[in-house]
Amino acid sequence: MAGRTPAQVSRGLTTLGTHLRAWRLLNNLTQALVAERAGVSRPTVAAIEAGQSVSTENLLRVLRVLGVLDQVVDATDPLSTDVGRLRADQRLPLRARSAR
């Protein structure tokens, strides 16, 4: 059971929705046009912009239409941060084992 949404997650959804609405408006796109291009419903686009929970796939479809999918995906790359690179260096094997 998922339970109550943590406040930080709720704020993140709201902020992300606000940012995506701004991207849509900067691109002079309507919710209907974004929905059509993304292959989702207009209420799904409205839900994203309102900070409501939607499927990951639908979110990624909208991000692609707005032209920010690569930026969002790249932002989650652990090797793009100093901490991620440091931990990867400590944990990744130096070589792969051969199959027997």
ROSERO-522443 format. One line per 4 residues: number of its first residue (from 1); their letters; for each residue z, x, y negated of C-alpha. Coordinates in pm, 1 decimal, decimal comma, always signed. Layout:
<marfis>
NUM) A) Z:X:Y ~ ...;
</marfis>
This chain:
<marfis>
1) MAGR) +0,0:+0,0:+0,0 ~ -102,5:+145,1:-334,2 ~ +174,9:-7,6:-541,4 ~ +200,4:+13,1:-916,6;
5) TPAQ) -46,1:+233,3:-1104,6 ~ +131,9:+537,0:-1253,8 ~ +133,1:+540,0:-1635,7 ~ -61,2:+867,4:-1654,3;
9) VSRG) -335,5:+724,4:-1430,8 ~ -347,8:+405,6:-1636,8 ~ -381,5:+607,9:-1959,1 ~ -652,6:+819,4:-1797,3;
13) LTTL) -852,0:+510,8:-1698,5 ~ -821,2:+368,4:-2049,6 ~ -920,5:+695,9:-2215,2 ~ -1213,3:+747,3:-1978,6;
17) GTHL) -1331,6:+392,9:-2046,8 ~ -1312,8:+449,8:-2422,1 ~ -1507,1:+775,0:-2393,1 ~ -1775,8:+618,4:-2175,0;
21) RAWR) -1813,4:+327,8:-2416,7 ~ -1863,5:+582,2:-2696,0 ~ -2128,7:+762,6:-2489,3 ~ -2304,1:+432,0:-2426,7;
25) LLNN) -2305,3:+343,5:-2795,2 ~ -2417,9:+693,7:-2898,3 ~ -2713,5:+647,7:-2663,2 ~ -2779,1:+304,4:-2817,4;
29) LTQA) -2751,1:+132,7:-2477,8 ~ -2619,2:-213,1:-2398,7 ~ -2381,5:-276,3:-2111,5 ~ -2658,7:-477,4:-1947,0;
33) LVAE) -2906,3:-189,5:-1966,6 ~ -2654,3:+62,1:-1832,0 ~ -2573,0:-178,2:-1549,6 ~ -2940,2:-226,7:-1464,2;
37) RAGV) -3013,9:+146,4:-1463,2 ~ -2699,5:+222,7:-1262,2 ~ -2756,5:-52,4:-1008,3 ~ -2423,8:-220,0:-1082,3;
41) SRPT) -2326,4:-546,7:-1249,2 ~ -2260,6:-579,5:-1621,7 ~ -1898,8:-683,5:-1548,4 ~ -1857,1:-352,8:-1361,0;
45) VAAI) -1964,7:-159,4:-1672,2 ~ -1728,0:-373,1:-1881,4 ~ -1445,7:-303,7:-1633,6 ~ -1503,9:+71,4:-1655,5;
49) EAGQ) -1498,9:+57,0:-2035,3 ~ -1179,6:-152,1:-2024,2 ~ -1005,1:+108,4:-1809,5 ~ -996,2:-106,1:-1498,1;
53) SVST) -1027,1:+26,6:-1146,3 ~ -1376,3:+33,6:-992,6 ~ -1525,0:+211,2:-693,2 ~ -1587,3:+582,6:-727,3;
57) ENLL) -1954,9:+533,0:-647,7 ~ -2000,0:+275,7:-924,1 ~ -1823,0:+502,7:-1171,2 ~ -2048,5:+793,9:-1075,3;
61) RVLR) -2357,6:+573,7:-1107,7 ~ -2259,0:+484,7:-1464,7 ~ -2176,6:+847,5:-1546,3 ~ -2526,3:+944,9:-1429,6;
65) VLGV) -2693,2:+687,1:-1654,2 ~ -2485,5:+803,5:-1951,0 ~ -2584,6:+1164,4:-1883,8 ~ -2236,2:+1299,4:-1819,2;
69) LDQV) -2218,5:+1304,0:-1438,9 ~ -2271,9:+1679,9:-1410,7 ~ -2006,2:+1749,1:-1675,3 ~ -1748,3:+1536,2:-1494,9;
73) VDAT) -1827,6:+1686,0:-1154,3 ~ -1820,2:+2039,7:-1297,1 ~ -1483,3:+1968,3:-1460,7 ~ -1330,5:+1924,1:-1114,5;
77) DPLS) -1458,4:+2257,3:-978,8 ~ -1145,9:+2457,7:-894,2 ~ -1334,5:+2783,2:-944,1 ~ -1396,3:+2695,0:-1309,4;
81) TDVG) -1031,5:+2765,9:-1395,2 ~ -832,2:+3087,8:-1391,5 ~ -567,5:+2932,1:-1166,8 ~ -829,0:+2801,4:-923,2;
85) RLRA) -1003,8:+3138,0:-901,6 ~ -673,5:+3318,6:-851,0 ~ -564,6:+3085,7:-572,8 ~ -907,3:+3098,1:-408,6;
89) DQRL) -893,0:+3478,1:-404,2 ~ -553,9:+3459,4:-234,5 ~ -653,6:+3203,0:+28,4 ~ -1021,8:+3242,6:+115,6;
93) PLRA) -1095,3:+3465,2:+415,3 ~ -1287,9:+3782,9:+340,0 ~ -1529,1:+3715,5:+625,6 ~ -1619,4:+3439,3:+863,8;
97) RSAR) -1537,3:+3471,2:+1231,2 ~ -1830,3:+3487,2:+1466,9 ~ -1879,5:+3211,3:+1721,4 ~ -1793,1:+3306,7:+2079,1;
</marfis>
